[in-house]
């Protein structure tokens, strides 16, 4: 089932996610619905708050070409099966090295901004079976994971934009927020 994505201005996007106590079939179905929604909107990540839910859950699906070292043509995460579902994800370590890259967000249609993030993180999470996992992710996948972790903490892409970028996008951001607030009544 395709779900409605909440846009900037919806208060749920600013709320911190609730930890998942137990991964059950209802949450697995929610994850499947989130994956269908993410694919329909051609996104690479989606957090539960973006569809109006408070669970600490995100789904990620990046194309193989985005997970490949251009110089060697080898995959950064060859053993990771997409789509990837994470319950209660948390970064437990981040690299000192950072990279700046353009980021977009399904809750900010048609808005992109250069964002600096660590190039590698160590992640702890529960998988679809509720089993604890730990994994190091790097490059584009690390960026996507960190973007979704921000959502689960109530942080948005606008919070990471430079002041100059916020000024440049001020009108677009204001319209998006006003439209969302008008829809919510």
N, C-alpha and C positions, 0 to 999 in steps of 0.2 A: 504494500500500500504506500502510495506517495503521500508524504506529509507536507505541511505548510512550513516554510522557513520563515523565521522571525527576523525582522530587519532592525537596523540601528534605530534606537528610540524606544524599543520594547524593553520594559524594565527587567524582564527575565534574563536578558543578556548580561546584566550587571550582577546577577546573583551567583553566589558560589554554589557549586554542585554538591549534592549529598553523596557520601560514600555508599557504594552498593554493598549490602550485607551478604547477599547470596545471589549468585548468578542462576536464574531459573529460566524456564521456557518463555515466560512473558518478556523477560529482558532480551533473550535471544531473538524473539520475534521483533521487538523494538529495534534491535540492531539490524535485522534484515530490512525492515521498513526504512531505516535511516540510510542504508546502503542504496536502496532503490531510489530514494529521494536525492541523495548525493549524485548518483549516476545521471538521473534525469536533469539535474542542474549543471552537469559536467564539472562537478567539484572533485577535489582530491581528499577532502576531509570534512567531517561534520561532527559537531558536539551536540549532546542531547539538549542543551539549553537553546540551541538554534531551532529546535522544533517544539519548544515550549515545555521541555521536561527538565527535571532537576537532578537526575541520576548522573554520577560521574562515569560517563560513557562517551566514547567517541569511535567513529569509524573512519578508516583511512584506506584509500586505494589510489596508488600512483602507477602510472604506466611504466613498463620496464625501461623505456628509453630515458625516463627521468631518474632512474636508479642505476645508471651505467656510467662508468668512468670513460670519458670521451677518448682519452689517450690510449687506454689499453683495451677498451670495449668489454670490460668485465663488469659484472654486477656488484654493487656495493653490498646488497643483501640478497644473495642468490637463494637462500633457504627460506625466505619469508614469503608466505603465500598471501596474495591479495584477493579480496579485500581483507583488511586486518581490523579486528574489533578489540578495543581496550576498555576494561572496566577498572576504575580507580587508578588511572595512570598517574605516575609521579616521576619527575626527573630527580634522580638522586645524585647525579654528577654531571657537570657540563665542562666542555673544553674551554680553555682560555681563548683559543683562536675563534674569531667571529668572522662572518661574511655578511655583506649587505646584498639583498636581492629584492626584486619587486614581489610584493605579496598582494593578493586579493582575498576576498572573503565573501561567502554566499550571503551573509547578512549585510553586506555593503555592496550591492550590485553596481557594476561599472566603476568601481573605485579601486585603484591600486596605489601602492606607496612603497618606497624603498625602506626595508626594515633590516636592522642588524640583529643577528642571532648567532649563538654558538654553533659551530659546524658539526659538533658531535655531542651526544648526551647518552647517559646511561639511564635507562627507563625501567621502572618496576610497575607491574600491572597484573591484573587477573585476565586470563584468557576466556574463551567462550565456555569452557567447562568449569570455570571458577578456580582454576589452578594458578598459583602465584608464578610469575615469570619475571625474568630480568634479561634485558637485551641492550646492547649498544647499537645506536642508530646514528647515521652520519649523513652529511650533505643534504640533499633535498628532502629526504624522508625525515631527518632531524628537524628541519624547518617546519614541515607540516605537523609533526607531533607537537612541537613547541607552540605552534599557533593554536592547536586544539587544547593543549594544556592551559593556555591563556584563557580560552573560553570557559573552561571548567572552573577557573578562578575568578570569573567575572571581569576579565580584562579583554579589551577589544583592540583591533588593529589601530584604531584612532589614538589609543593610549601610547602606542609605540612610534607614531609618526613624529617627524621633526616639526618644530613650530612653523617653519617655513612651508612645509607640505600641508599642515593644517590650515594655514592662511590661504594657500592656493586652492584648497578644496572646500573652504568655508561655506560657500553658497550651496554646493552639491550636498555636503553633510547636513546643512540646516534644512534643505528641502526634504531629504530622506527622513530625517528625524521628525519633521513636521507632518509628513505624509503618514508615517507610522503611528504617530500619536493621534492623528485624526481618525485613522482606521480603528484604533483601539477605543476611541470614544472618550 
